[in-house]
């Protein structure tokens, strides 16, 4: 199948599992035509197919609980139970047992596409080396830890708390979505997760992300103690990796439980819905949210290390992973990312040319 027919097949299947919103799917299709990086973010189902075709040797690498839809804009911040700001991977919608290499190659490919779109200024080889170094160091040592942005990680903290992520801009954007009346189930889940002392509650249909654009996504915005708070409910799908194998199990909660992570206490999966808190520093970080002056090598190395934090949770798979990683040549990740970037660019051109 090509990108057009596979997209249609995936959306037909997805619509048998959850309700897809036609207007949001149309917006997703338009976004896919804008740039190769946007298409990459929106089409993990296509990545699974291309990966087997373009990188067959890597597709047989040791399996573990992986993120799947990993890319440089799938990172963000949240607050843990101690109120500390934590930085790390933002969502695990496509989490599933799969080759560990998928996460690394997809992260590296997204970096290459961002560099070629002038969204990052670091050199391609330096970017891949940073991702590889951060990942390899933690995997080989087995010494993982959460990125707690308090007294440590000053460069990363400065990037995560830049002026573009200010509270006024966050709430203005969230309040700009249209007010709706959500279905009973997500409404009840959101209300259940709000503080009892919440006033002026209203609901909006939030349009965000690309991979899950088209899913029902509702946000309850309320006033609590004189300031705004928000909770989101989003429908969940099994990973596209599982879909291609006829499986329907969700792994979001499993990967969170296994990973080395200071967890977000407001994240839960209930009745097929992902529930979480939203706030100015409890959200995903887009490249445009980062300050103009930033240490991109530090950022990419941290992304590689955070990927290792997730993989270290699959303890039984680590001996085979380490043997496999040691056996790979110095340039394996760069070579694979270049091949996948080329395949993604070809898909993007085909998508733009569709009738």
PyMOL commands that set and color helices and strands:
alter all, ss='L'
color gray80, all
select helices_A, chain A and resi 3-17+22-32+36-42+44-54+56-59+100-116+124-141+154-160+163-165+167-175+184-193+240-243+252-258+287-289+296-311+315-327+332-352
alter helices_A, ss='H'
color red, helices_A
select strands_A, chain A and resi 63-66+75-79+85-89+96-99+147-148+179-180+199-205+217-224+227-235+268-270+273-278+283-284
alter strands_A, ss='S'
color yellow, strands_A
deselect
rebuild
show_as cartoon
